[in-house]
Amino acid sequence: MTEAPATLSPMTLQEFVHLYETEGPFELVQGERIPLMANHFAHDRSANKLAYEINTAAVPRKLGWAFVEASFVKTFEENTSWVKGSRQPDVMFINAETLQRFQQSFPAYGSPMVLIPQIVVEIISDHDKQIDLDRKIAGYLEDGVLLIWVVNPELRTVTVYQQGSKQAALLSEEDALSGGDVLPDFSMTVSDIFKI
């Protein structure tokens, strides 16, 4: 039996999957399990709209896939069978190369996605606290996520955070949301995120 890395709440990939299936969705942040709350219609509509638009741009060109409410898992570099943390963004885009590497390394059916997405989207809900959101964004950047879009349905804005940049960009309804160098073929008007 392999020894668990030092963490507040060590669990194997198998234990992670079992707990996720039996006790419901959660994120694992610094050893703490954080249960995920149900979303409302406007939230789900925006998430699915974004995933659809990303996939429309990416899938035909075999650039990767966008997923809604899917978890990604970080493991310890010295032992990939132990979970270091997990997040479940509202939407995430994973490029084709990363997906291929994951499938080669974890061929077993039922494994969570052990990888870091290139783009994550967080849609602000009524129960979100700004300090928790700030920590989540910092965590994504630390993990190596290249592009983060924080969608605010109430203000109808998107705040864009980019790896290596110290300044976020605030986009209003009439602005274009772009995939930049991460997903060059993607662009949509911010206002379209909030339409069916």
Phi, psi and omega in degrees: 000134180279149182278140180288137174296159180288116177202166183293327184215077186293140174209148177278169175301320179297316178296321178301310181298316181298312180296320180297320182284324186268329184250356178099167184298143177205161170253153178243109185234118181051044177082356182257132175277125180245108181297145179264139182266157177292149180260166177260172187302312183299323178297308181296322179300313180295319180298313181292324177298313180297314180299319179299313182294320177296313181295326177298323179280324191265317189296312180300332180267004179058041180269342181146193184224147170257142180233143178257130175053040176255147180268145165240150188236137171257134176249170177284136182300324183280344180204099186283002177269358179247134184276127176269324180185166177211153176223154175230087178293162177294322173217144171219145176249132179237125182288162187299321181296316179295317178298318180296316178300317179299313183294330177285324182278330182230073185286346185290136175294139177097358177282139172293166180283105179267092185188173174242121179290160179275325179232136170234148178237129172244127178255120185293131176248168181302326184275356181285134175259143184300320181295323178292321178296317178299318179295321180296315179298315178300320178296317178300314180296319178297323179292336181111009175298135186275327186216131180234129176246122176254112185265128178248099183296329182291314180272348181058051179230166172228129174258128185252126175246137183231139178303130178088355179251137181268356183236129177277155177248130179260121180253136177260181188305322185276352181281159177266131173267124186240151175278354178055216179288340183287318179218079189298335184274004183254131172201138174208154177286136183306319182300332181292339179298330187263007178255154175277000000 
